Amino acid sequence: MPGRLVIYDDNSFKSDSKDLIKNDMIGNLNPRYNIAPTIPIPVLLNNGNYLYAHFGYLPSWTKDKKSMNINARSESLFEKMTFRDSFKCRRCIIPINGFFEWEVEDKKKTPYFVSNLQDNYLAVAGIWDEWFDIELNMKIVTVALITCDANEKLSKIHHRMPVVLEKKDFAKWLSDSSIKELNELFKIYANEKLDLFEVSSEVNKVLFDKVNCIEKIEKKEVGQLALF
């Protein structure tokens, strides 16, 4: 269940989606290395708009942010009233360069950075809606990442992961496909395509947003003690 995202380069995604992006409202991306919920993230909506959206899904009919969801389970999208309409009509792609998950042992939380070994981004399937923000006095686009069971490599740390779309399926996900066709895209991302390594515990701090967030921690092996 990714709750922290990394988005610092969207050039490859925009190149792969050039036929689907009708209106680029982002331009030059603002690099972020530790994105928490409520912070704007780039998304490609199924109406062709590529824009910043509120990380945290709020259906249009909800009254406040207490019902915000950052993730939606792929297995129950069509069953839950909260997500059903957006799944049918308002889907999106969320390009991320990676995300963080934490390994918890004896109350100690160790952060790991998860990224794509084959490309520099992961195209995550998402849903969106418009919600009226009273504080801003305007409608905002809000989004949630769709999740599935984690692959074997990631499951050692967490049991869920985002649904990652292949390039060939971008158009299908954003088009007027049937529910059956959409469900077929909810596949577990292969182990060999995913990179995973430990990073600094500074990531635990929401306000820590530097490139150091995604630098690998090299563990030093302890050698044998010499006897004198």
Secondary structure as GFF3:
##gff-version 3
##sequence-region A 1 228
A	DSSP	beta_strand	5	7	.	.	.	ID=ss1
A	DSSP	alpha_helix	11	16	.	.	.	ID=ss2
A	DSSP	beta_strand	23	24	.	.	.	ID=ss3
A	DSSP	beta_strand	32	35	.	.	.	ID=ss4
A	DSSP	beta_strand	40	45	.	.	.	ID=ss5
A	DSSP	beta_strand	49	55	.	.	.	ID=ss6
A	DSSP	three_ten_helix	65	67	.	.	.	ID=ss7
A	DSSP	beta_strand	71	73	.	.	.	ID=ss8
A	DSSP	three_ten_helix	74	76	.	.	.	ID=ss9
A	DSSP	alpha_helix	81	89	.	.	.	ID=ss10
A	DSSP	beta_strand	91	96	.	.	.	ID=ss11
A	DSSP	beta_strand	98	105	.	.	.	ID=ss12
A	DSSP	beta_strand	108	116	.	.	.	ID=ss13
A	DSSP	beta_strand	122	133	.	.	.	ID=ss14
A	DSSP	beta_strand	138	149	.	.	.	ID=ss15
A	DSSP	alpha_helix	152	155	.	.	.	ID=ss16
A	DSSP	beta_strand	160	162	.	.	.	ID=ss17
A	DSSP	three_ten_helix	167	169	.	.	.	ID=ss18
A	DSSP	alpha_helix	170	174	.	.	.	ID=ss19
A	DSSP	alpha_helix	179	183	.	.	.	ID=ss20
A	DSSP	three_ten_helix	191	193	.	.	.	ID=ss21
A	DSSP	beta_strand	194	198	.	.	.	ID=ss22
A	DSSP	three_ten_helix	201	204	.	.	.	ID=ss23
A	DSSP	three_ten_helix	211	214	.	.	.	ID=ss24
###
